Amino acid sequence: MADVAKPTKVGVEQAHEVPIHRIRITLTSKNVTNLEKVCTDLVRGAKEKELKVKGPVRLPTKVLRITTRKSPCGEGTKTWDRFEMRIHKRLIDLHSPVEVVKQITSVSIEPGVEVEVTINDL
């Protein structure tokens, strides 16, 4: 069998392929309600643009604890204060062009939520 070139239509241009990237959005916050609100906004925006979305993946909460003495001088009864800070983290994976991600991440981000975007080629 000989290789036969398929005929193309005259006047029809080939559409320029936009490169699809694997984009990971990492969200961290001390406040769970603000974090979940940002996650739902990002996922909703991606689904409106009909992108492939995975997540939000809820990673384990980091609990940072500090135990200190209440007394400044060290005298008296041994009473202690316990301070705790919880850090929550979410991952969202998208498969889309970079320009679309710029539009999605332009949504209003709640105060106290840190957003990190990493882009990889497929």
N, C-alpha and C positions, 0 to 999 in steps of 0.2 A: 504494500500500500504506500502510495506516495503521500507526502505531507501536502495537504491542500489548505491554502489560506482561506479563511472565511471572508466572504465579501462584507464590506461595511457600507452603510448608507452614506450617500453623498450629502454633505451639508450638515451632518450630525457630528458634533464635536464630542470627544470623550470627556466625561466629567472628571475634573481634577480630584483625585482622592486626597482627603484630609487625613493626616496620620492620627490614628486612635492611640491614646496613651492610657496607661493604668495609673490612676490618681488615687492616692490614699490621703484622706483628711483625718488628722488626729485632733481630737478635742479634749481639753483637760480643764477641770474647774473644781472649786471647793463647794460650789452650790449645785446640787443635783437638778433642781427644777429649771434653772437657767440652762444647764447643759442639755437636758432633754428637749427643751423648747428649741434650741439651736439645731439639734439633731433632726427633729421632725421637720423644721423649716428647710434644711438642706436636702433631706430625702424627698420631701414633697416637690421642691424645685427641680430636682433631678428627674423625678418620675413624670413631671409635666413636660419635660423636654424629651421624654421617652429614651432615657439612658439606662444602661445596665448598672444597677445599684446593688451592693451587698452591704448590709449593716443596718443600723449601728450595732457593732460588736461591743459588748460591755466587758471591759477588762476588769480584773480584780481591783478593789479599792485599796489604796495605800493609806495606812493609818500611822501617822507620826505622833508619838507620845513623848511628853516631857513631864517628869515628876520632880517637883522642887519643894524645899522647906518653906513654910509660910513665914517663919520668924526670920527677920533680917539679920539678927545677931547670933542665932544659933542657941540661945538660952531658952529655957521654958519647956513646955510640953512639945513633944515631937509631932507636930501636925504637918500634913503634906497637902500640896495642891497638885492636881493632875490635869494637865492641858493636853488636848488632842486636836489634831487637824486631819481631816479626811480629804484625800485627793481622788476624784473620780475621773475615769478616762474612757473615751469612746472612739472607735475606728469606723470610718465609712470608706468603702472602696467604690470607685467609679471607673467605667470604661468609656472615655469620650475624648473629643479634641480639647486642646488647652483653652481655646477661645470660649467654649461653652462653660468651662469650669469658672472662668473669670466672671461670667454672668451669674452663675449659681452662688458663688461665694460672696457676691456683692450684697447679699441680704444683711439686714441689721443683726449684728452679733450682740448678745446680751453682755452686760458688764460682768467681768470676772471670768469669762470663758476665753481660753487661749486656743487659737487655731493654728495648726501646722499642716502645710500642704506639701506632699512629696509627689513628684511626677517621674514615672518610669515608662520606657518604651515597651511595647509588646513584642 
